[in-house]
Amino acid sequence: MAKKRAVINSEPLPDASLFVTREEFDQAITALNEQISSLQNKQPDDSGPLTDAPRPRIFHKKKEGKREKLSSTVDSALFELIKQKQQTGQQLAHILDSALWNYFGCPKLSFQSDDEK
C-alpha cells in the first residue's frame, strides 16, 4: 500500500490524515466515471414510470390554485415526445406540470393544503 503523503510546493501540510493516496484517488475517479457512464447510457424508462403531478380541482371552468404563464423552446426530439404524449389525450400543461414536478422532487403545489402532498 502506498504511503500517504500530503505535499504542496514541497512543504508538508499539518494534517496528512485529510488526504488520500494516489491509488485511492484513482479508484474514486474510476468509480465516478462508471457512474457517469451508466447515467449517460440510461434509458428514460430505466428509473421506472414517473408519477403524474396532482391535478387541481376545477371550479366554474377555472382551476384551483395559482397558475403562471411559461414560454420556452425545447430540443426537437423532446418536442416530438411531447407531441406523441398529447396524441394520447394528455394536455400540454399537465405534461409540463408533471415533468417539472418530478424534476423538483414532487413539491406541494399551490392548490394543495398543508396536510396533502
C-alpha positions as CSV (number, residue, x, y, z in Angstrom):
1,M,0.0,0.0,0.0
2,A,1.3,3.4,-0.9
3,K,2.4,5.8,1.9
4,K,0.0,8.7,2.4
5,R,1.9,12.0,1.8
6,A,0.4,15.5,1.8
7,V,2.7,17.9,0.0
8,I,2.1,21.3,-1.6
9,N,5.1,23.1,-3.1
10,S,7.3,20.5,-1.3
11,E,6.1,21.7,2.1
12,P,4.4,19.2,4.4
13,L,0.8,20.0,5.4
14,P,-0.3,20.0,9.1
15,D,-2.8,17.1,8.9
16,A,-1.9,14.4,6.5
17,S,-4.9,12.3,7.6
18,L,-7.2,14.5,5.5
19,F,-5.5,13.4,2.2
20,V,-5.7,10.2,0.2
21,T,-3.1,8.2,-1.7
22,R,-2.9,8.3,-5.5
23,E,-4.3,4.8,-5.6
24,E,-7.4,5.8,-3.5
25,F,-7.8,8.8,-5.8
26,D,-7.6,6.7,-8.9
27,Q,-10.2,4.3,-7.5
28,A,-12.6,7.1,-6.7
29,I,-12.2,8.6,-10.2
30,T,-12.8,5.2,-11.8
31,A,-16.0,4.7,-9.7
32,L,-17.2,8.2,-10.7
33,N,-16.5,7.6,-14.4
34,E,-18.5,4.3,-14.2
35,Q,-21.4,6.1,-12.5
36,I,-21.4,8.9,-15.1
37,S,-21.2,6.3,-18.0
38,S,-24.2,4.4,-16.6
39,L,-26.2,7.6,-16.2
40,Q,-25.4,8.6,-19.8
41,N,-26.4,5.2,-21.1
42,K,-29.6,5.1,-19.1
43,Q,-32.9,5.0,-21.0
44,P,-35.7,7.3,-19.8
45,D,-37.8,4.4,-18.6
46,D,-34.9,2.8,-16.6
47,S,-35.9,4.7,-13.4
48,G,-39.5,3.4,-13.6
49,P,-42.6,5.4,-14.5
50,L,-42.7,8.9,-13.2
51,T,-45.9,9.9,-11.5
52,D,-48.2,12.5,-12.9
53,A,-48.5,15.7,-10.9
54,P,-51.7,16.1,-8.9
55,R,-54.4,17.9,-10.8
56,P,-56.2,20.8,-9.3
57,R,-60.0,20.8,-8.9
58,I,-61.9,23.0,-11.4
59,F,-64.5,25.5,-10.2
60,H,-66.6,27.2,-12.8
61,K,-64.1,26.4,-15.6
62,K,-61.2,27.7,-13.5
63,K,-58.5,25.6,-12.0
64,E,-57.9,25.9,-8.2
65,G,-54.5,27.3,-7.3
66,K,-52.3,29.9,-8.8
67,R,-51.2,29.4,-12.4
68,E,-48.3,31.2,-14.2
69,K,-47.5,31.6,-17.9
70,L,-44.4,29.9,-19.2
71,S,-42.8,30.3,-22.6
72,S,-39.8,28.4,-23.8
73,T,-38.1,26.5,-26.6
74,V,-37.1,22.8,-26.3
75,D,-35.0,20.4,-28.3
76,S,-36.8,19.0,-31.3
77,A,-36.5,15.4,-30.0
78,L,-38.2,16.4,-26.8
79,F,-40.9,18.4,-28.7
80,E,-41.7,15.2,-30.7
81,L,-42.1,13.2,-27.5
82,I,-44.4,15.9,-26.1
83,K,-46.5,15.8,-29.3
84,Q,-46.7,12.0,-29.0
85,K,-47.9,12.3,-25.4
86,Q,-50.5,14.9,-26.5
87,Q,-51.9,12.4,-29.1
88,T,-52.7,10.1,-26.2
89,G,-55.0,12.8,-24.7
90,Q,-52.6,14.5,-22.3
91,Q,-52.8,18.3,-22.1
92,L,-49.5,20.2,-22.6
93,A,-49.9,22.0,-19.3
94,H,-50.2,18.7,-17.4
95,I,-47.3,17.2,-19.2
96,L,-45.1,20.2,-18.2
97,D,-46.5,20.2,-14.7
98,S,-45.7,16.5,-14.3
99,A,-42.2,16.8,-15.7
100,L,-41.3,19.8,-13.6
101,W,-43.0,18.4,-10.5
102,N,-40.9,15.2,-10.7
103,Y,-37.7,17.2,-11.6
104,F,-38.1,19.3,-8.4
105,G,-38.8,16.3,-6.2
106,C,-42.6,16.4,-6.1
107,P,-43.1,19.5,-4.0
108,K,-46.5,20.6,-2.6
109,L,-48.4,22.6,-5.3
110,S,-50.2,25.9,-4.8
111,F,-53.7,24.3,-4.6
112,Q,-52.7,21.6,-2.1
113,S,-53.4,22.0,1.6
114,D,-50.6,21.5,4.2
115,D,-51.8,18.0,5.1
116,E,-51.7,16.6,1.5
117,K,-48.9,16.1,-0.9
